[in-house]
Amino acid sequence: MPRYIFITGGVVSSLGKGLASAALGALLQSRGYKVRLRKLDPYLNVDPGTMSPYQHGEVYVTDDGAETDLDLGHYERFTGVSAAQTDNITTGRIYSDIIAKERRGDYLGATVQVIPHVTNEIKDFIGSDAGNVDFVLCEVGGTVGDIEGLPFFEALRQFSQEQPRNNTCFLHVTLLPFIKAAGEMKTKPTQHSVKELRSIGIQPDILLCRADRPIDVSDRQKIARFTNVRETSVIQGLDARSIYDVPLAYYEEGLDREVLAHFDIENPPPADLSKWKEISDTLHNPENGTVNIAVVGKYTVLPDAYKSITEALVHGGIANDVKVKINWLEAEEFETSEAVDVMKDMNAILVPGGFGERGSEGKIKAVRYARENNVPYFGICLGMQMAVVEAARNLAGIKNASSSEFGEGGENVVGLMTEWTKGNERLERTKETDLGGTMRLGAYEAILEKGSLVAEEYDAVNISERHRHRYEVNIDYRERLEKAGLKFSGLSPDGVLPEIVEIPGHPWFIGVQYHPELKSRPFDPHPLFKGFIGAAVTQSRLV
């Protein structure tokens, strides 16, 4: 039977609950335990799939096609445990399921209420499909006191009471602000946060106190005294140079030891953190200097919109023992700037995914610069589509080449997907189809052409990658584009959907329809990011 750890937050949002959950999972793994991580999101959206990246950051996609919170990306990167549909749930999903049951008459005439019906759904989610693991870590989004989070906290309280004694642990993440004018750190916000949590029946067992400077012993004693938490369970969480330093930092603070002590686990296996130390050393002491990578996107004011891409680039740097400096370039502004002035110091260019016409001409301009100046180029999802449009316009002579996503008036070498195969099922979509959950989502296979650059990078010809897109390159243009120099080096197994394009003879030019960043790990960098950064290293030595 698994033990359950619930990670909650207080005072303010964005304290790093997701990283804390991922780091704790990694620490438990380092001692030989098996873990599963889950996220409970109180917002009313069914999933984050239709939410703006400016509000929610990136949408993380699982192999089985779930559009989830970006924290699941942290979970996978830190633990290597693949997430699934059953690892992320929202209030919207819960209410949608409950209303469907009520309409079917499943409740046999009962009045449907928050307690017990909503809380029962949450408890069922927490306890379902755990598998053969030692610990299930459940992070609750938002902060204690948020009105939309109340049903979740009540469900956690009930769940804890229904479990065997000492089978659950509550880890509360708070903030200790330093007031510069007063010259002291303040514990009152943490005290009030714990008071709020206790008022709904939950006593935290461990406090992870985020701070920008070490916490004095006197402050720890004060927090313990006013929150009914052991002093040894008041853990400081200081800012780290890299997120991959967090497991090491929390180990030094004794976070995992306090968790195991809470569960009365005596003489636990020793932690083996050698791989984390190796990662940290490579990050901070790279032997091959620094490479400059330009990321030309449309949501660059919020880096969390490209969180997995950021981390995958870091992983590529680890694989090549080089520091990766990411230069965020807003695609819309790039449309009016001189590419040579902006790009002359860049060792490689990446154009990520996105939706809508805004910034598309800037992305096409970036593609053209990379192609004409032999700068390594990596196009992901929309970045691949813009590479195809650029090649169609400037190599194949289709001057008005465009995408149907951008409206009428052009020759659409990229168009809306209307049908595709998933397993043994044929899926169909139209312009009138709902936006939520209707894209080509999750893991699909692709067949690579032998001898191609992409097959060389993968060292394979059969691959499986995660997708999230609604538009697709039109296979009917393959012959014209290949004659012009753009090679279709990867297709869906039925040969209908273009998955990968590349330019033979170019130092490194690859566009992919899927999202390889979602499967990259610090200990197992994705081969395309490894190759892309390797090409950037080579380029840096030519400059």
C-alpha positions as CSV (number, residue, x, y, z in Angstrom):
1,M,0.0,0.0,0.0
2,P,1.5,3.4,-1.0
3,R,2.1,6.2,1.4
4,Y,0.7,9.6,0.4
5,I,2.4,13.0,0.5
6,F,0.3,16.1,-0.1
7,I,2.1,19.2,-1.1
8,T,0.2,22.5,-0.5
9,G,1.2,26.1,-0.8
10,G,0.5,29.3,1.2
11,V,1.2,33.0,1.3
12,V,1.7,33.5,-2.5
13,S,1.7,31.5,-5.6
14,S,4.8,30.6,-7.7
15,L,6.8,29.4,-4.7
16,G,8.0,26.3,-6.5
17,K,5.6,23.6,-5.2
18,G,6.0,21.7,-8.5
19,L,9.8,21.8,-8.2
20,A,9.6,20.8,-4.5
21,S,7.4,17.9,-5.4
22,A,9.7,16.8,-8.2
23,A,12.8,17.2,-6.1
24,L,11.3,15.2,-3.2
25,G,10.3,12.5,-5.6
26,A,13.9,12.4,-6.9
27,L,15.3,12.2,-3.4
28,L,13.0,9.3,-2.5
29,Q,14.0,7.6,-5.7
30,S,17.7,8.1,-4.8
31,R,17.0,5.8,-1.8
32,G,15.5,3.1,-3.9
33,Y,11.8,3.9,-3.5
34,K,9.3,4.0,-6.3
35,V,7.2,7.1,-6.7
36,R,4.2,8.5,-8.6
37,L,3.4,12.2,-8.8
38,R,0.1,13.9,-9.4
39,K,-1.3,17.4,-9.7
40,L,-4.7,18.7,-8.5
41,D,-5.7,21.9,-10.2
42,P,-8.6,23.9,-8.7
43,Y,-9.4,26.0,-11.8
44,L,-12.7,25.4,-13.7
45,N,-11.1,24.6,-17.1
46,V,-11.4,21.0,-18.0
47,D,-7.7,21.1,-18.8
48,P,-5.2,23.8,-19.7
49,G,-5.4,23.0,-23.4
50,T,-7.4,26.1,-24.3
51,M,-5.7,28.5,-21.8
52,S,-3.4,31.3,-22.9
53,P,0.3,30.6,-22.4
54,Y,0.4,34.1,-20.8
55,Q,-1.9,32.8,-18.1
56,H,-0.8,29.3,-17.6
57,G,2.6,28.7,-19.2
58,E,3.1,25.8,-21.5
59,V,0.7,22.9,-21.9
60,Y,2.5,19.6,-21.1
61,V,1.3,16.6,-23.1
62,T,1.6,13.0,-22.0
63,D,2.0,9.9,-24.1
64,D,-1.7,9.0,-23.7
65,G,-2.8,12.4,-25.0
66,A,-3.6,14.4,-21.9
67,E,-3.1,18.2,-21.9
68,T,-1.8,18.9,-18.5
69,D,-0.1,21.4,-16.2
70,L,3.5,22.2,-16.8
71,D,4.5,20.8,-13.4
72,L,4.0,17.3,-14.8
73,G,7.0,18.2,-17.0
74,H,9.1,18.8,-13.8
75,Y,7.8,15.5,-12.4
76,E,8.9,13.6,-15.5
77,R,12.3,15.3,-15.9
78,F,13.3,14.8,-12.2
79,T,12.0,11.2,-11.8
80,G,11.9,9.8,-15.3
81,V,8.4,8.4,-14.5
82,S,6.1,9.0,-17.4
83,A,2.9,10.9,-16.5
84,A,-0.6,9.9,-17.7
85,Q,-4.2,11.1,-18.0
86,T,-4.7,9.9,-14.4
87,D,-2.0,12.2,-13.0
88,N,-3.7,15.6,-13.5
89,I,-7.2,16.6,-12.7
90,T,-9.1,20.0,-12.5
91,T,-12.2,21.2,-10.9
92,G,-13.6,21.5,-14.4
93,R,-13.0,17.8,-15.1
94,I,-14.5,16.8,-11.8
95,Y,-17.7,18.8,-12.4
96,S,-18.0,17.7,-16.0
97,D,-17.9,14.0,-14.8
98,I,-20.3,14.6,-12.0
99,I,-22.8,16.4,-14.2
100,A,-22.6,13.6,-16.8
101,K,-23.3,11.1,-14.0
102,E,-26.2,13.2,-12.7
103,R,-27.8,13.4,-16.2
104,R,-27.5,9.6,-16.6
105,G,-29.2,9.1,-13.3
106,D,-26.2,7.5,-11.6
107,Y,-27.0,9.2,-8.3
108,L,-30.4,7.6,-8.1
109,G,-32.2,10.8,-7.3
110,A,-29.8,12.1,-4.6
111,T,-29.2,15.8,-4.3
112,V,-25.7,16.3,-5.7
113,Q,-23.5,18.3,-3.4
114,V,-19.9,19.3,-2.9
115,I,-19.8,17.0,0.1
116,P,-19.8,14.1,-0.5
117,H,-20.0,14.0,-4.3
118,V,-17.2,16.4,-5.3
119,T,-14.9,15.4,-2.5
120,N,-15.5,11.7,-3.3
121,E,-14.5,12.3,-6.9
122,I,-11.3,13.9,-5.7
123,K,-10.5,11.1,-3.3
124,D,-11.2,8.5,-6.0
125,F,-8.7,10.3,-8.2
126,I,-6.0,10.5,-5.5
127,G,-6.3,6.8,-4.7
128,S,-6.8,5.4,-8.3
129,D,-4.3,3.7,-10.6
130,A,-1.3,4.2,-8.2
131,G,0.4,1.1,-9.3
132,N,3.1,-0.7,-7.4
133,V,4.8,2.3,-5.8
134,D,6.0,3.2,-2.4
135,F,4.9,6.9,-2.4
136,V,2.3,8.9,-4.2
137,L,3.0,12.7,-4.1
138,C,0.0,14.9,-4.8
139,E,0.5,18.6,-5.4
140,V,-2.4,21.0,-4.9
141,G,-2.4,24.0,-7.2
142,G,-3.0,27.5,-5.9
143,T,-2.7,28.6,-2.3
144,V,-4.6,27.7,0.9
145,G,-7.5,30.1,1.3
146,D,-8.4,30.3,-2.4
147,I,-12.1,29.7,-2.6
148,E,-11.9,27.3,-5.5
149,G,-9.4,25.1,-3.6
150,L,-11.6,24.4,-0.6
151,P,-13.2,21.2,-2.0
152,F,-9.7,19.8,-2.6
153,F,-8.4,20.6,0.9
154,E,-11.6,19.1,2.4
155,A,-11.0,16.0,0.2
156,L,-7.4,15.7,1.5
157,R,-8.6,16.0,5.1
158,Q,-11.1,13.2,4.6
159,F,-8.7,11.1,2.6
160,S,-6.1,11.4,5.4
161,Q,-8.6,10.3,8.0
162,E,-9.7,7.3,6.0
163,Q,-6.1,6.1,5.6
164,P,-4.2,4.0,8.2
165,R,-2.6,6.1,10.9
166,N,0.7,7.8,9.7
167,N,0.0,6.8,6.1
168,T,-0.2,10.4,4.9
169,C,2.1,13.4,5.2
170,F,1.3,17.1,4.6
171,L,4.1,19.3,3.3
172,H,3.2,23.0,3.2
173,V,5.3,25.4,1.1
174,T,5.4,29.0,2.4
175,L,7.3,32.2,2.0
176,L,9.5,34.0,4.5
177,P,9.9,37.5,3.1
178,F,12.8,39.7,4.1
179,I,11.7,43.3,4.8
180,K,14.6,45.5,3.8
181,A,13.5,48.6,5.7
182,A,13.1,46.6,8.9
183,G,16.2,44.6,8.2
184,E,14.6,41.3,9.3
185,M,12.8,38.2,8.0
186,K,9.1,38.0,8.8
187,T,7.5,34.7,10.0
188,K,4.0,36.1,10.3
189,P,2.8,35.2,6.7
190,T,3.8,31.6,7.3
191,Q,2.0,31.6,10.7
192,H,-1.2,32.9,9.1
193,S,-0.9,30.4,6.2
194,V,-0.7,27.5,8.6
195,K,-3.5,28.9,10.7
196,E,-5.6,29.0,7.5
197,L,-4.7,25.4,6.8
198,R,-5.5,24.3,10.3
199,S,-8.9,26.1,10.3
200,I,-10.0,23.6,7.6
201,G,-8.8,20.6,9.6
202,I,-5.3,20.0,8.2
203,Q,-2.2,20.2,10.4
204,P,1.0,20.4,8.3
205,D,3.7,17.9,9.3
206,I,6.6,19.6,7.4
207,L,7.1,23.3,6.4
208,L,9.2,24.1,3.4
209,C,10.0,27.8,3.9
210,R,11.2,29.6,0.7
211,A,13.6,32.4,1.4
212,D,16.3,34.4,-0.3
213,R,18.7,34.1,2.6
214,P,19.4,31.6,5.4
215,I,16.8,31.3,8.1
216,D,18.0,32.0,11.6
217,V,17.6,29.3,14.3
218,S,15.5,31.7,16.3
219,D,13.1,32.2,13.4
220,R,12.8,28.4,12.9
221,Q,12.0,28.0,16.6
222,K,9.4,30.7,16.4
223,I,7.8,29.1,13.4
224,A,7.7,25.7,15.0
225,R,6.3,27.2,18.2
226,F,3.4,29.0,16.5
227,T,2.6,26.3,13.9
228,N,2.7,23.2,16.0
229,V,5.4,21.7,13.8
230,R,8.7,20.2,15.0
231,E,11.6,22.4,14.7
232,T,13.5,19.8,12.6
233,S,10.6,19.8,10.2
234,V,10.9,23.5,9.5
235,I,13.0,23.2,6.3
236,Q,14.6,26.2,4.5
237,G,14.2,26.3,0.8
238,L,16.8,28.8,-0.5
239,D,17.0,30.0,-4.1
240,A,19.2,27.8,-6.2
241,R,21.4,28.6,-9.2
242,S,19.7,25.9,-11.3
243,I,16.6,23.8,-10.7
244,Y,18.8,20.8,-11.0
245,D,20.6,21.9,-7.8
246,V,17.3,21.7,-5.9
247,P,17.4,18.0,-5.0
248,L,20.9,18.4,-3.6
249,A,20.0,21.5,-1.7
250,Y,16.9,19.9,-0.1
251,Y,18.8,16.8,0.7
252,E,21.3,18.9,2.6
253,E,18.4,20.5,4.5
254,G,17.1,17.1,5.4
255,L,13.7,17.2,3.6
256,D,13.6,13.5,2.7
257,R,14.9,12.5,6.1
258,E,12.0,14.4,7.8
259,V,9.5,12.8,5.4
260,L,10.8,9.3,6.1
261,A,10.9,10.0,9.9
262,H,7.3,11.1,9.7
263,F,6.3,7.7,8.3
264,D,8.3,6.0,11.1
265,I,10.6,4.4,8.5
266,E,13.7,3.4,10.4
267,N,17.1,2.9,8.8
268,P,16.0,3.8,5.3
269,P,18.4,3.0,2.4
270,P,21.2,5.6,2.0
271,A,20.7,8.2,-0.8
272,D,22.8,7.9,-3.9
273,L,22.9,11.4,-5.4
274,S,26.0,10.9,-7.5
275,K,24.1,11.5,-10.8
276,W,22.7,14.8,-9.5
277,K,26.2,15.9,-8.4
278,E,27.5,15.1,-11.8
279,I,24.7,17.1,-13.5
280,S,25.3,20.0,-11.2
281,D,29.1,20.0,-11.9
282,T,28.6,19.9,-15.6
283,L,26.1,22.8,-15.5
284,H,28.3,25.0,-13.5
285,N,31.7,24.0,-14.9
286,P,31.3,23.3,-18.6
287,E,34.4,22.4,-20.5
288,N,33.2,23.7,-23.9
289,G,32.4,27.3,-23.0
290,T,29.1,28.9,-24.1
291,V,26.8,28.8,-27.1
292,N,24.2,31.4,-27.9
293,I,20.8,30.1,-29.0
294,A,18.1,32.3,-30.5
295,V,14.6,31.3,-29.7
296,V,12.2,33.2,-32.0
297,G,8.7,32.8,-30.5
298,K,5.5,34.7,-29.8
299,Y,5.2,34.2,-26.1
300,T,8.7,35.1,-25.1
301,V,7.7,37.6,-22.4
302,L,6.7,34.6,-20.3
303,P,9.5,32.0,-20.5
304,D,7.2,29.4,-18.8
305,A,5.4,29.3,-22.1
306,Y,8.4,27.4,-23.4
307,K,9.4,25.7,-20.2
308,S,10.1,22.2,-21.7
309,I,12.1,23.8,-24.6
310,T,14.2,25.7,-22.1
311,E,15.0,22.6,-20.2
312,A,15.6,20.5,-23.3
313,L,18.2,23.0,-24.4
314,V,19.8,22.8,-21.0
315,H,19.9,19.0,-21.4
316,G,21.5,19.4,-24.8
317,G,24.1,21.6,-23.2
318,I,24.8,18.9,-20.5
319,A,25.2,16.3,-23.2
320,N,27.8,18.5,-25.0
321,D,29.4,19.8,-21.8
322,V,28.6,23.4,-22.8
323,K,26.7,26.3,-21.2
324,V,23.6,27.2,-23.2
325,K,22.6,30.9,-23.3
326,I,19.1,31.4,-24.5
327,N,18.3,34.6,-26.3
328,W,14.5,35.2,-26.4
329,L,13.5,37.0,-29.5
330,E,9.9,38.2,-30.0
331,A,8.9,37.0,-33.5
332,E,6.6,40.0,-34.1
333,E,9.4,42.5,-33.4
334,F,11.7,40.4,-35.5
335,E,9.5,41.1,-38.6
336,T,10.7,44.7,-38.6
337,S,14.3,44.3,-37.6
338,E,17.3,43.5,-39.7
339,A,17.9,39.7,-39.3
340,V,21.7,40.0,-39.8
341,D,22.0,42.5,-36.9
342,V,19.9,40.4,-34.5
343,M,21.3,37.0,-35.5
344,K,25.0,37.7,-36.2
345,D,26.1,36.6,-32.7
346,M,23.8,33.5,-32.6
347,N,25.3,30.0,-32.9
348,A,21.9,28.4,-33.7
349,I,18.2,29.3,-34.2
350,L,15.1,27.5,-32.8
351,V,11.6,28.4,-33.7
352,P,9.1,26.8,-31.3
353,G,5.4,25.9,-31.6
354,G,2.5,28.3,-31.3
355,F,-0.9,29.2,-32.6
356,G,-2.2,32.0,-34.8
357,E,-0.8,34.3,-37.5
358,R,0.8,36.9,-35.2
359,G,4.6,36.7,-35.5
360,S,4.5,34.2,-38.4
361,E,6.4,36.4,-40.8
362,G,9.1,37.0,-38.2
363,K,9.5,33.2,-37.8
364,I,9.7,32.8,-41.6
365,K,12.3,35.5,-41.7
366,A,14.3,33.7,-39.0
367,V,14.1,30.4,-41.0
368,R,15.4,32.1,-44.1
369,Y,18.3,33.6,-42.3
370,A,19.3,30.2,-40.9
371,R,19.0,28.6,-44.3
372,E,20.9,31.2,-46.3
373,N,23.6,31.7,-43.7
374,N,24.2,28.0,-42.8
375,V,23.2,28.6,-39.2
376,P,21.9,25.4,-37.4
377,Y,18.1,25.5,-37.4
378,F,15.6,23.6,-35.3
379,G,11.9,24.1,-36.0
380,I,9.3,22.5,-33.7
381,C,5.6,22.2,-34.7
382,L,4.8,25.6,-36.1
383,G,8.5,26.1,-36.5
384,M,8.5,23.2,-38.9
385,Q,5.5,24.5,-40.8
386,M,7.2,27.9,-41.2
387,A,10.2,26.2,-42.5
388,V,8.1,24.6,-45.2
389,V,6.3,27.8,-46.0
390,E,9.7,29.6,-46.3
391,A,11.1,26.8,-48.6
392,A,7.9,26.9,-50.7
393,R,8.2,30.7,-51.2
394,N,11.9,31.1,-51.7
395,L,13.0,27.7,-53.1
396,A,10.0,26.3,-54.9
397,G,8.7,29.6,-56.2
398,I,5.3,29.4,-54.6
399,K,5.3,33.1,-53.7
400,N,2.0,33.2,-51.8
401,A,2.6,30.0,-49.9
402,S,0.9,30.1,-46.5
403,S,-1.1,28.2,-43.9
404,S,-4.9,27.9,-43.7
405,E,-4.5,28.8,-40.1
406,F,-3.7,32.4,-41.2
407,G,-6.8,32.9,-43.2
408,E,-7.6,33.0,-46.9
409,G,-5.6,34.6,-49.7
410,G,-2.6,32.3,-50.0
411,E,-1.7,28.9,-51.4
412,N,-2.0,26.7,-48.3
413,V,1.0,24.3,-48.2
414,V,-0.1,23.8,-44.5
415,G,-3.7,23.0,-43.8
416,L,-6.2,21.9,-41.1
417,M,-6.1,18.3,-40.3
418,T,-9.5,16.7,-41.0
419,E,-8.8,13.0,-40.3
420,W,-6.0,10.8,-39.0
421,T,-5.5,7.3,-37.5
422,K,-4.9,6.7,-33.8
423,G,-4.4,3.0,-33.2
424,N,-7.3,1.3,-34.9
425,E,-9.5,4.4,-34.7
426,R,-10.1,6.9,-37.4
427,L,-10.5,10.4,-36.0
428,E,-12.2,13.3,-37.8
429,R,-12.2,17.0,-37.2
430,T,-13.8,20.1,-38.9
431,K,-13.5,23.9,-38.4
432,E,-16.6,23.7,-36.2
433,T,-15.1,21.1,-33.8
434,D,-14.6,22.3,-30.2
435,L,-11.1,23.5,-29.6
436,G,-10.5,21.7,-26.3
437,G,-8.9,18.2,-26.6
438,T,-9.5,17.9,-30.3
439,M,-5.9,18.2,-31.6
440,R,-3.7,15.4,-32.6
441,L,-2.5,14.7,-29.1
442,G,-0.1,12.2,-27.5
443,A,2.4,9.7,-28.8
444,Y,2.4,8.7,-32.5
445,E,5.0,6.7,-34.4
446,A,7.0,8.0,-37.3
447,I,9.2,6.3,-39.9
448,L,12.5,7.9,-40.7
449,E,14.3,7.7,-44.0
450,K,17.5,5.7,-43.8
451,G,20.6,7.8,-44.2
452,S,18.9,11.1,-43.3
453,L,20.3,13.4,-40.7
454,V,17.4,12.8,-38.4
455,A,17.8,9.0,-38.6
456,E,21.5,9.6,-37.8
457,E,20.6,11.7,-34.7
458,Y,18.1,9.1,-33.4
459,D,20.3,6.1,-34.5
460,A,16.9,4.6,-35.4
461,V,14.3,4.6,-38.2
462,N,11.2,3.9,-36.1
463,I,10.4,6.5,-33.4
464,S,7.5,7.5,-31.2
465,E,7.0,11.2,-30.2
466,R,4.4,13.3,-28.5
467,H,2.2,15.6,-30.7
468,R,0.0,18.6,-30.1
469,H,-1.2,20.2,-33.3
470,R,-4.2,21.0,-35.4
471,Y,-2.5,21.9,-38.7
472,E,-0.3,19.7,-40.9
473,V,2.0,20.1,-43.9
474,N,0.2,19.1,-47.1
475,I,1.9,15.9,-48.4
476,D,0.7,16.8,-52.0
477,Y,3.5,19.4,-52.1
478,R,6.2,16.9,-51.3
479,E,7.6,16.4,-54.8
480,R,7.8,20.1,-55.6
481,L,9.5,20.9,-52.3
482,E,12.0,18.0,-52.5
483,K,13.0,19.1,-56.0
484,A,13.7,22.5,-54.5
485,G,15.9,21.1,-51.8
486,L,13.6,20.4,-48.7
487,K,13.7,16.7,-47.9
488,F,10.8,15.0,-46.2
489,S,12.8,12.6,-44.0
490,G,10.1,11.4,-41.7
491,L,6.5,10.4,-42.3
492,S,3.6,8.8,-40.3
493,P,3.5,5.0,-40.8
494,D,0.8,5.3,-43.4
495,G,2.9,7.8,-45.4
496,V,0.2,10.5,-45.3
497,L,1.4,12.9,-42.6
498,P,4.8,14.7,-42.9
499,E,6.6,14.5,-39.6
500,I,10.1,15.7,-40.3
501,V,11.8,17.9,-42.9
502,E,15.5,18.7,-43.3
503,I,17.9,20.3,-45.8
504,P,20.7,18.0,-47.1
505,G,24.0,19.8,-47.2
506,H,23.1,22.3,-44.6
507,P,25.2,22.1,-41.3
508,W,22.1,21.2,-39.3
509,F,18.5,22.0,-40.5
510,I,15.6,20.0,-39.1
511,G,12.0,20.7,-38.6
512,V,9.7,18.3,-36.7
513,Q,5.9,18.3,-36.4
514,Y,6.0,16.8,-32.9
515,H,7.3,18.1,-29.6
516,P,10.6,16.4,-28.8
517,E,11.2,18.7,-25.8
518,L,8.5,16.8,-23.9
519,K,10.6,13.6,-23.7
520,S,14.0,15.2,-22.8
521,R,15.5,14.5,-19.4
522,P,18.7,15.8,-17.8
523,F,20.1,12.2,-17.5
524,D,18.8,11.3,-21.0
525,P,18.8,14.3,-23.3
526,H,16.7,14.1,-26.4
527,P,18.8,13.1,-29.4
528,L,17.6,16.0,-31.5
529,F,18.5,18.6,-28.8
530,K,21.8,16.9,-28.2
531,G,22.5,17.1,-31.9
532,F,21.2,20.7,-32.2
533,I,23.5,22.0,-29.4
534,G,26.4,19.9,-30.8
535,A,25.9,21.7,-34.1
536,A,25.8,25.0,-32.3
537,V,29.1,24.2,-30.6
538,T,30.6,23.5,-34.0
539,Q,29.2,26.8,-35.4
540,S,30.6,28.7,-32.4
541,R,34.1,27.5,-33.4
542,L,33.7,28.7,-37.0
543,V,32.8,32.3,-36.0
